């Protein structure tokens, strides 16, 4: 009997359908061998994404010459903009097409771009390449997320999402180390006279290695038995054919799904606002460390370390208790604690206490991410997942942009207001001495936004439990 994959109902225990022997370690950890292979493909593909980003940024700096900052900015913009305009259309395509073929074609296409990049010597060429790469990622990631529930038993979805989070972001330091290693390899190759014609440099080698990672990912995904849902549509979904000639209709189709379902709405709003608040730690952490804590650049390093460590603990903790906690309530509680933790961090004047608060924020951020994806996997029907995850990724991009770009601007604006209204930005109510720089006010505001999102999530999810007879796992795909 072959090992069960997508053909099995998601509730069938792995142990009950094997060859009679105890499943291997990879099956016990990942739920199924099929998801293990998908996870390996994600790891390889994620390393390629990070490596390509580092290499393109480095190449933009060199090609830009005296305007290297502008060149890098244009390339980064090209990686962000497609998500705002094409995500909903991409979601419709993912729900209409064979997801395995979509992922394989996207990997092959991105590999082709990487092979051509060493021959690009203009900023415009890099911008076009970045746009094409981003469109491939825009299709690949939601297709992967929409496929996970077809490969993993329902009771293992939390672990699957924890592992996916590790694959997506835990590979960044691996890619950075590989990029640095390629510099040494390029230097060694440069000393071999017979290889001078290759003109091997660090970014060129990175592009070729990156292409190999995407081709490896395509090969792994091609071995998966993912169902083609085009022949399994519900009649009511089939009748709602998308009018591909009307972009407005497509965008409305994708985004309306978020606001119809309470669980989807709560998860999207919670994840988005959590990123706005938590993301502001990255651009404002150094300012807070210098101006408020007096810890200098070292304090910022402690913040980043505490945030990453907290996320790791949150993800691991959920993997241990995944079947003993109600996911909807834990999601809302994590949001509320995250908002309180961020407000607490901004209120601190001691490095140690602030670092502990950032760690708590990281734990909650990791929990919100994993629980949010799990709730979407459990509560959205297969025919609609592509649009839901495409819309989610658009919100994620928007909120990252807000936290990175608007956060510092808002901090400067509030700092000017504080300086104008208060003497040396200090307020002394009831004998207290409160230092109110713009960075502290901005982080307080970010924490308040997360608390508001947590309150809205509590309200939406409570309404869902009541409507479903207190069954948070009821499907919400149909209307």
C-alpha positions as CSV (number, residue, x, y, z in Angstrom):
1,X,0.0,0.0,0.0
2,X,1.5,3.3,-1.0
3,X,1.9,6.0,1.5
4,X,-1.2,8.2,1.7
5,X,-1.0,11.8,0.6
6,X,-3.6,14.1,-0.8
7,X,-6.2,11.4,-1.4
8,X,-6.8,10.8,2.3
9,X,-9.3,12.8,4.3
10,X,-7.5,15.3,6.4
11,X,-8.8,13.8,9.6
12,X,-7.4,10.3,9.0
13,X,-4.5,9.7,11.5
14,X,-1.2,9.0,9.8
15,X,-0.6,6.0,12.0
16,X,-3.8,4.4,10.9
17,X,-3.0,4.4,7.2
18,X,0.7,3.4,7.1
19,X,2.2,0.1,6.3
20,X,1.7,-1.1,9.8
21,X,5.1,0.0,11.0
22,X,5.7,3.2,13.0
23,X,6.0,6.2,10.6
24,X,9.4,7.6,10.1
25,X,10.6,10.6,12.0
26,X,9.9,13.0,9.1
27,X,6.2,11.8,9.0
28,X,5.8,12.1,12.8
29,X,7.2,15.6,12.7
30,X,5.6,16.9,9.5
31,X,2.3,15.0,9.5
32,X,2.8,13.4,6.0
33,X,5.7,12.7,3.7
34,X,4.0,14.9,1.1
35,X,4.0,17.9,3.3
36,X,7.6,17.1,4.2
37,X,8.5,17.4,0.5
38,X,6.5,20.6,0.1
39,X,8.3,22.0,3.1
40,X,11.7,21.1,1.6
41,X,10.6,22.9,-1.6
42,X,9.7,25.9,0.5
43,X,13.0,25.9,2.3
44,X,14.9,25.7,-1.0
45,X,12.7,28.3,-2.6
46,X,13.0,30.7,0.4
47,X,16.8,30.4,0.3
48,X,16.6,31.4,-3.3
49,X,14.3,34.3,-2.6
50,X,16.6,35.7,0.1
51,X,19.8,35.0,-1.9
52,X,18.3,36.7,-5.0
53,X,17.2,39.7,-2.9
54,X,20.7,40.1,-1.5
55,X,22.4,39.7,-4.9
56,X,20.0,42.1,-6.7
57,X,20.5,44.7,-4.0
58,X,24.2,44.4,-4.3
59,X,24.1,44.6,-8.1
60,X,21.8,47.6,-7.9
61,X,24.4,49.4,-5.7
62,X,27.1,48.7,-8.3
63,X,25.0,49.5,-11.4
64,X,23.6,52.7,-9.8
65,X,27.0,54.2,-9.5
66,X,26.7,57.7,-7.9
67,X,22.9,57.1,-7.4
68,X,23.1,53.7,-5.7
69,X,20.6,54.7,-3.1
70,X,18.0,55.6,-5.7
71,X,18.7,52.4,-7.7
72,X,18.2,50.2,-4.6
73,X,15.0,52.1,-3.8
74,X,13.6,51.5,-7.3
75,X,14.4,47.8,-7.1
76,X,12.8,47.4,-3.7
77,X,9.7,49.3,-4.9
78,X,9.5,46.9,-7.8
79,X,9.4,44.0,-5.3
80,X,6.5,45.7,-3.4
81,X,4.2,47.3,-6.0
82,X,2.9,44.2,-7.8
83,X,1.3,42.9,-4.7
84,X,-1.0,45.9,-4.4
85,X,-2.3,45.7,-7.9
86,X,-2.1,42.0,-8.9
87,X,-2.7,40.0,-5.7
88,X,-6.5,39.6,-6.1
89,X,-6.1,38.6,-9.8
90,X,-3.4,36.2,-8.8
91,X,-5.7,34.7,-6.2
92,X,-8.4,34.1,-8.8
93,X,-5.9,32.4,-11.1
94,X,-4.7,30.2,-8.2
95,X,-8.3,29.1,-7.5
96,X,-8.9,28.4,-11.2
97,X,-5.7,26.6,-12.2
98,X,-3.8,23.5,-11.1
99,X,-1.8,24.8,-8.1
100,X,1.1,22.3,-8.6
101,X,1.6,23.5,-12.2
102,X,1.4,27.1,-11.0
103,X,4.2,26.6,-8.5
104,X,6.4,24.6,-10.9
105,X,6.0,27.2,-13.7
106,X,6.7,30.0,-11.3
107,X,9.9,28.3,-10.1
108,X,11.1,27.6,-13.6
109,X,10.3,31.2,-14.6
110,X,12.2,32.7,-11.6
111,X,15.2,30.4,-12.4
112,X,15.2,31.7,-16.0
113,X,15.3,35.3,-14.7
114,X,18.2,34.5,-12.4
115,X,20.2,33.0,-15.2
116,X,19.7,36.2,-17.3
117,X,20.5,38.7,-14.4
118,X,24.3,38.5,-14.7
119,X,23.9,40.1,-18.1
120,X,21.8,43.0,-16.9
121,X,23.8,46.2,-16.5
122,X,21.1,48.9,-16.1
123,X,18.8,49.9,-13.3
124,X,15.8,49.6,-15.6
125,X,16.7,46.0,-16.4
126,X,17.0,45.2,-12.6
127,X,13.6,46.8,-12.1
128,X,12.0,44.7,-14.8
129,X,13.6,41.6,-13.4
130,X,12.4,42.4,-9.9
131,X,8.9,42.8,-11.2
132,X,8.9,39.4,-12.9
133,X,10.4,37.7,-9.8
134,X,7.8,39.3,-7.6
135,X,4.9,38.2,-9.8
136,X,6.3,34.7,-9.6
137,X,6.4,34.9,-5.8
138,X,2.9,36.4,-5.8
139,X,1.6,33.3,-7.4
140,X,3.8,30.7,-5.7
141,X,3.2,31.6,-2.1
142,X,-0.6,31.6,-2.0
143,X,-0.7,28.5,-4.2
144,X,1.5,26.8,-1.6
145,X,-0.6,28.0,1.4
146,X,-3.8,26.9,-0.3
147,X,-2.3,23.4,-0.9
148,X,-1.3,22.8,2.7
149,X,-4.7,21.5,4.0
150,X,-4.7,19.0,1.2
151,X,-1.5,17.4,2.5
152,X,-1.8,17.7,6.3
153,X,-4.3,16.3,8.7
154,X,-6.5,19.0,10.3
155,X,-5.0,18.3,13.8
156,X,-1.5,19.0,12.5
157,X,-2.1,22.3,10.7
158,X,-0.7,24.3,13.5
159,X,2.6,22.4,13.4
160,X,2.6,22.7,9.6
161,X,2.2,26.5,9.8
162,X,4.9,26.7,12.5
163,X,7.3,24.8,10.2
164,X,6.3,27.0,7.2
165,X,7.2,30.1,9.3
166,X,10.6,28.6,10.0
167,X,11.1,27.9,6.3
168,X,10.1,31.4,5.3
169,X,12.1,33.4,7.7
170,X,14.6,31.1,9.3
171,X,16.3,30.7,6.0
172,X,17.3,34.3,5.9
173,X,20.5,33.9,7.9
174,X,21.3,30.7,5.9
175,X,21.0,32.7,2.7
176,X,23.1,35.6,4.1
177,X,25.8,33.1,5.1
178,X,25.7,31.5,1.7
179,X,26.0,34.9,0.0
180,X,29.1,35.7,2.1
181,X,30.5,32.2,1.2
182,X,30.0,32.9,-2.5
183,X,32.3,36.0,-2.2
184,X,35.1,33.7,-1.1
185,X,34.3,31.2,-3.9
186,X,34.3,34.1,-6.4
187,X,37.7,35.3,-5.1
188,X,39.1,31.8,-5.4
189,X,37.8,31.3,-8.9
190,X,39.2,34.7,-9.9
191,X,42.7,33.4,-9.1
192,X,42.3,30.7,-11.7
193,X,43.5,32.1,-15.1
194,X,41.6,29.5,-17.1
195,X,38.3,30.7,-15.7
196,X,38.8,34.4,-16.4
197,X,36.2,34.2,-19.3
198,X,33.5,33.4,-16.7
199,X,34.0,36.8,-15.0
200,X,32.8,35.1,-11.8
201,X,31.9,37.6,-9.1
202,X,29.8,37.3,-5.9
203,X,26.5,38.3,-7.3
204,X,26.9,36.3,-10.5
205,X,27.5,33.1,-8.6
206,X,24.6,34.0,-6.3
207,X,22.3,34.3,-9.3
208,X,23.3,30.9,-10.7
209,X,23.0,29.2,-7.3
210,X,19.6,30.9,-6.9
211,X,18.5,29.5,-10.3
212,X,19.5,26.1,-9.1
213,X,17.4,26.5,-5.9
214,X,14.3,27.3,-7.9
215,X,14.8,24.4,-10.3
216,X,15.3,22.1,-7.3
217,X,12.1,23.4,-5.8
218,X,10.2,22.8,-9.1
219,X,11.5,19.2,-9.2
220,X,10.4,18.5,-5.7
221,X,6.9,20.0,-6.2
222,X,6.5,18.0,-9.4
223,X,6.5,14.8,-7.4
224,X,3.6,15.9,-5.2
225,X,0.1,14.4,-5.6
226,X,-1.8,17.7,-5.3
227,X,-5.5,17.5,-6.4
228,X,-6.7,19.5,-9.4
229,X,-9.8,21.2,-7.9
230,X,-11.0,22.5,-11.3
231,X,-13.2,19.4,-11.7
232,X,-14.4,19.4,-8.1
233,X,-16.0,22.8,-7.9
234,X,-19.3,23.4,-6.1
235,X,-22.1,24.4,-8.4
236,X,-22.6,27.8,-6.7
237,X,-18.8,28.5,-7.2
238,X,-18.9,27.4,-10.8
239,X,-21.7,29.8,-11.6
240,X,-19.8,32.7,-10.2
241,X,-17.4,32.7,-13.1
242,X,-14.9,35.6,-13.0
243,X,-15.1,38.2,-15.7
244,X,-11.5,38.5,-16.7
245,X,-12.2,41.6,-18.8
246,X,-13.1,43.7,-15.8
247,X,-10.2,44.4,-13.4
248,X,-12.5,46.1,-10.9
249,X,-14.7,43.0,-10.7
250,X,-11.7,40.8,-10.0
251,X,-10.4,43.0,-7.3
252,X,-13.9,43.2,-5.7
253,X,-14.2,39.4,-5.9
254,X,-10.9,38.9,-4.1
255,X,-11.4,41.5,-1.3
256,X,-15.1,40.9,-0.6
257,X,-14.3,37.5,0.7
258,X,-12.3,39.0,3.6
259,X,-15.3,41.1,4.8
260,X,-18.0,38.4,4.5
261,X,-16.5,35.8,6.8
262,X,-15.9,36.8,10.4
263,X,-12.9,34.4,10.9
264,X,-11.2,35.6,7.7
265,X,-11.8,39.2,8.7
266,X,-10.5,38.8,12.2
267,X,-7.4,37.0,11.0
268,X,-6.6,39.5,8.2
269,X,-7.1,42.5,10.4
270,X,-5.2,40.9,13.3
271,X,-2.2,39.9,11.2
272,X,-2.1,43.2,9.4
273,X,-2.2,45.4,12.5
274,X,0.2,43.1,14.3
275,X,2.7,43.7,11.5
276,X,2.2,47.4,11.7
277,X,3.0,47.5,15.4
278,X,5.6,44.8,15.6
279,X,7.2,45.9,12.4
280,X,7.8,49.4,13.8
281,X,10.4,47.9,16.2
282,X,12.7,47.4,13.2
283,X,13.0,51.1,11.9
284,X,12.3,52.7,15.3
285,X,14.2,50.3,17.6
286,X,17.5,52.0,17.1
287,X,16.0,55.4,17.7
288,X,14.3,54.2,20.9
289,X,17.5,52.6,22.1
290,X,19.6,55.8,21.6
291,X,17.1,58.5,22.6
292,X,15.2,56.8,25.4
293,X,17.3,53.9,26.8
294,X,20.7,55.4,26.1
295,X,21.9,51.9,25.0
296,X,23.2,53.0,21.6
297,X,23.4,50.6,18.6
298,X,24.1,47.6,20.9
299,X,20.6,48.1,22.4
300,X,19.1,47.8,18.9
301,X,20.9,44.5,18.4
302,X,19.4,43.3,21.7
303,X,16.0,44.2,20.5
304,X,16.3,42.3,17.3
305,X,17.7,39.3,19.1
306,X,14.9,39.4,21.7
307,X,12.2,39.7,19.0
308,X,13.6,36.7,17.0
309,X,14.0,34.6,20.1
310,X,10.5,35.4,21.2
311,X,9.1,34.4,17.8
312,X,10.9,31.1,18.0
313,X,9.5,30.4,21.5
314,X,6.0,31.3,20.4
315,X,6.2,29.0,17.4
316,X,7.7,26.1,19.4
317,X,5.2,26.5,22.2
318,X,2.3,26.4,19.9
319,X,3.6,23.2,18.3
320,X,3.6,21.5,21.8
321,X,0.1,22.6,22.9
322,X,-1.6,22.9,19.5
323,X,-4.3,20.4,20.3
324,X,-5.0,21.6,23.8
325,X,-5.9,25.3,23.2
326,X,-8.8,26.8,21.3
327,X,-7.1,28.5,18.3
328,X,-9.6,31.4,17.9
329,X,-9.3,32.5,21.5
330,X,-5.6,32.0,21.6
331,X,-5.3,34.2,18.4
332,X,-7.3,37.0,19.9
333,X,-5.5,36.7,23.3
334,X,-2.1,36.8,21.5
335,X,-3.1,40.1,19.8
336,X,-4.2,41.7,23.0
337,X,-1.0,40.7,24.9
338,X,1.1,41.8,21.9
339,X,-0.5,45.3,22.0
340,X,0.0,45.5,25.8
341,X,3.6,44.3,25.4
342,X,4.4,47.0,22.8
343,X,2.9,49.7,25.0
344,X,5.0,48.3,27.9
345,X,8.2,48.4,25.9
346,X,7.6,52.0,24.9
347,X,7.0,52.9,28.5
348,X,10.3,51.4,29.8
349,X,13.5,53.4,30.5
350,X,15.6,50.4,31.3
351,X,17.2,48.1,28.7
352,X,16.6,44.8,30.4
353,X,12.9,45.4,31.0
354,X,12.4,46.7,27.4
355,X,14.2,43.6,26.0
356,X,11.9,41.3,28.1
357,X,8.9,43.2,26.7
358,X,10.2,42.8,23.1
359,X,10.6,39.1,23.8
360,X,7.0,38.8,24.9
361,X,6.0,40.8,21.8
362,X,7.9,38.3,19.7
363,X,6.2,35.3,21.3
364,X,2.8,36.8,20.6
365,X,3.8,37.8,17.0
366,X,4.8,34.2,16.3
367,X,1.6,32.9,17.8
368,X,-0.6,35.3,15.8
369,X,1.1,34.3,12.6
370,X,0.8,30.6,13.1
371,X,-2.7,30.6,14.6
372,X,-3.9,33.0,11.9
373,X,-2.8,30.9,9.0
374,X,-4.2,27.8,10.7
375,X,-7.6,29.4,11.2
376,X,-7.7,30.3,7.5
377,X,-6.7,26.8,6.5
378,X,-9.4,25.3,8.7
379,X,-12.2,27.7,7.9
380,X,-11.9,28.5,4.3
381,X,-13.0,26.1,1.6
382,X,-10.4,24.9,-1.0
383,X,-12.0,26.8,-3.9
384,X,-11.5,30.1,-2.2
385,X,-8.2,29.8,-0.5
386,X,-6.1,31.3,-3.3
387,X,-8.0,34.6,-3.2
388,X,-7.9,34.7,0.6
389,X,-4.2,34.1,0.9
390,X,-3.4,36.5,-2.0
391,X,-5.4,39.2,-0.3
392,X,-3.6,38.4,3.0
393,X,-0.2,38.7,1.4
394,X,-1.3,42.1,-0.1
395,X,-2.2,43.3,3.4
396,X,1.1,42.0,4.8
397,X,3.0,44.0,2.2
398,X,1.0,47.1,2.8
399,X,1.5,46.9,6.5
400,X,5.2,46.2,6.3
401,X,5.5,49.3,4.0
402,X,3.5,51.3,6.6
403,X,5.6,50.2,9.5
404,X,8.9,50.8,7.7
405,X,8.1,54.0,5.9
406,X,5.3,55.8,7.8
407,X,6.7,54.8,11.3
408,X,9.8,57.0,11.1
409,X,7.9,59.8,9.5
410,X,5.2,59.7,12.1
411,X,7.8,59.6,14.8
412,X,9.5,62.7,13.5
413,X,6.1,64.5,13.3
414,X,5.1,63.6,16.8
415,X,8.5,64.6,18.0
416,X,8.0,68.1,16.6
417,X,4.6,68.3,18.2
418,X,6.1,67.2,21.6
419,X,8.9,69.7,21.3
420,X,6.5,72.5,20.5
421,X,4.1,71.7,23.4
422,X,6.4,70.6,26.1
423,X,9.6,71.9,27.6
424,X,12.4,69.5,26.5
425,X,9.7,67.0,25.6
426,X,9.0,66.4,29.3
427,X,5.7,66.3,31.1
428,X,5.4,66.3,34.9
429,X,1.8,65.3,35.9
430,X,1.4,64.7,39.7
431,X,5.1,65.0,40.2
432,X,6.0,62.4,37.7
433,X,8.7,63.1,35.1
434,X,7.6,61.7,31.7
435,X,9.9,61.9,28.7
436,X,7.8,62.0,25.6
437,X,9.9,61.8,22.4
438,X,8.2,61.1,19.1
439,X,9.5,57.5,19.0
440,X,7.8,56.7,22.3
441,X,4.5,58.3,21.3
442,X,4.6,56.4,18.0
443,X,5.2,53.0,19.6
444,X,2.3,53.7,22.1
445,X,0.1,54.5,19.1
446,X,1.2,51.2,17.4
447,X,0.4,49.2,20.6
448,X,-3.0,50.9,20.8
449,X,-3.8,49.9,17.2
450,X,-2.9,46.2,18.0
451,X,-5.1,46.3,21.1
452,X,-8.0,47.6,19.0
453,X,-7.4,44.9,16.5
454,X,-7.5,42.3,19.3
455,X,-10.8,43.7,20.6
456,X,-12.3,43.5,17.1
457,X,-11.0,39.9,16.7
458,X,-12.6,38.9,20.0
459,X,-15.9,40.3,18.8
460,X,-15.8,38.7,15.4
461,X,-14.7,35.3,16.6
462,X,-17.3,35.3,19.4
463,X,-20.0,35.9,16.9
464,X,-18.6,33.1,14.8
465,X,-18.7,30.6,17.7
466,X,-22.3,31.6,18.5
467,X,-23.4,31.2,14.9
468,X,-21.6,27.9,14.6
469,X,-23.0,26.5,17.8
470,X,-19.7,27.2,19.6
471,X,-17.9,25.2,17.0
472,X,-14.9,27.3,15.8
473,X,-14.0,24.7,13.2
474,X,-17.2,25.2,11.1
475,X,-16.5,25.9,7.5
476,X,-17.1,29.5,6.4
477,X,-16.4,29.3,2.7
478,X,-20.0,29.2,1.6
479,X,-22.3,32.1,1.7
